[in-house]
Amino acid sequence: MGFNDLELSERLLIARRGTAYLSQRLAELTDDELAGPTLLDGWTRQHLTAHIGYNAAALCRLMDWAATGVETPMYASTEQRAQEIAEGATLSPAALRNLFAHTVARLDEKWRHLPESAWQAQVRTAQGRLVPAEETVWMRTREVWIHAVDLDNGGRFGDFPKVVLESLLDDIVGMWRKKDLGAGIAIEVDGGSTVAVTPDAEPTHVVRGPLPAVVRWAAGRGAVGVEGGDLTPPRWL
């Protein structure tokens, strides 16, 4: 069973758990440590915190779209999104923490008050996909759990709920297939079967290990605890 097969209430709970997990990681950083690096090339923790906050604000716009029927895109453009993050990274630590707390609260309020019928309203992601409004729960779930690791201060893929890990792996492999990437790669999770990224091609490289370690590798967050992790995974986002 994947994440989107769960009842909406269960999905919202997992998203909120991820937000709490991320909040704890952020709270453990001193203001000076916010200037330190993350697992994302070129981004400090200030950049990442700004991105997480503005992502919540962008998802709020999708919820407004679903509630009113008036199109309100996540971002005006990719350039506007990048500028927003760059400018956000220059905020003071106190302002960054407030941005995070405020936008998280706003998104949760939008979720709590969206009429039941509006959860199926079609909205458009930043990548241009038309999806039902309920997809915002998975979008945010993915965001908060992974970026808690990206802060690089103790977050672990091993702390993720199993359904999040399995759904992440499905997303990643699905995106590789859509982009025609990863030919020859096969993934083997301990206790499971081997899955070839390109089913009709003979695997030339197998990456195997526990589910959290395999997902970490596939998401581009490093090869820790996997066999075959010397291969750099294709980009998926």
C-alpha positions, -999 to +999 in steps of 0.1 A: +000+000+000+014+034-010+010+067+007-019+079-015-038+046-007-041+057+029-071+076+042-066+113+040-066+116+078-037+092+080-018+110+053-022+143+070-010+128+103+022+116+086+028+150+071+023+166+105+047+140+120+073+150+094+068+186+101+074+180+138+105+160+130+118+188+108+109+214+135+129+195+161+160+193+138+157+230+131+152+239+168+184+220+177+205+243+155+219+275+170+215+307+151+252+306+140+248+270+128+220+282+104+248+296+082+264+261+079+262+238+049+234+213+041+235+181+020+224+202-010+252+217-030+254+255-027+227+258-001+233+268+035+207+259+062+194+295+057+186+287+021+170+255+030+149+270+058+137+297+035+129+272+008+109+250+033+089+281+045+082+294+010+072+259-002+045+258+025+033+293+013+033+280-023+011+250-012-012+274+005-018+291-028-028+257-043-052+252-014-067+286-022-071+275-058-088+243-048-112+262-024-121+291-047-116+278-082-095+308-090-061+298-104-033+308-080+000+291-091+026+280-066+052+304-081+050+331-107+081+316-124+111+294-116+131+326-115+108+341-089+111+310-068+149+311-069+150+348-061+126+342-032+149+316-017+180+337-023+165+367-006+150+346+022+185+332+030+195+367+039+169+371+067+180+371+103+178+337+121+148+349+141+130+360+109+138+327+092+124+307+122+093+329+122+089+323+084+090+286+090+066+286+119+041+310+103+039+292+069+037+258+085+007+270+106-010+286+076-007+254+055-021+233+083-050+257+087-057+255+050-058+217+052-081+217+082-106+240+066-107+228+030-142+215+022-143+178+016-154+182-020-125+205-028-098+179-021-104+165-056-102+199-073-075+200-099-044+223-093-011+226-111+023+218-095+054+239-101+064+212-126+032+217-146+014+185-135-024+187-130-031+169-097-060+168-072-055+191-042-050+161-019-017+156-037-004+186-017-002+163+014+023+140-003+042+169-018+047+184+017+053+150+033+081+143+009+095+178+014+096+179+052+110+144+058+138+146+032+148+182+041+150+172+078+179+149+066+193+177+044+198+199+074+227+175+082+223+176+120+210+141+129+180+135+106+180+099+093+160+081+066+157+053+091+134+075+111+109+078+082+077+058+083+079+028+060+051+039+038+070+072+031+101+053+022+083+029-001+064+057-018+095+078-022+113+049-039+083+044-062+083+081-070+121+082-077+121+051-099+090+063-117+106+096-124+137+079-138+116+059-161+096+089-172+129+108-180+144+077-196+172+076-170+188+048-151+189+021-178+209-008-164+202+000-128+184-025-106+174-020-070+171-047-044+157-039-010+166-064+017+138-091+019+123-080-014+127-087-051+151-070-075+134-042-095+150-031-127+146+006-136+142-004-172+123-037-170+132-048-206+169-041-202+194-065-186+207-049-153+243-040-153+245-025-118+226-036-087+222-014-056+211-034-026+206-028+011+180-019+037+150+002+026+162+034+043+197+032+029+185+024-007+161+053-006+188+076+007+210+066-022+183+069-048+174+103-035+209+115-040+218+119-003+248+096-002+256+059-002+255+047+034+249+011+041+243+000+005+261-023-018+267-008-053+263+027-040+295+039-058+273+047-088+258+082-087+220+080-091+202+099-118+185+132-108+148+126-101+136+162-094 
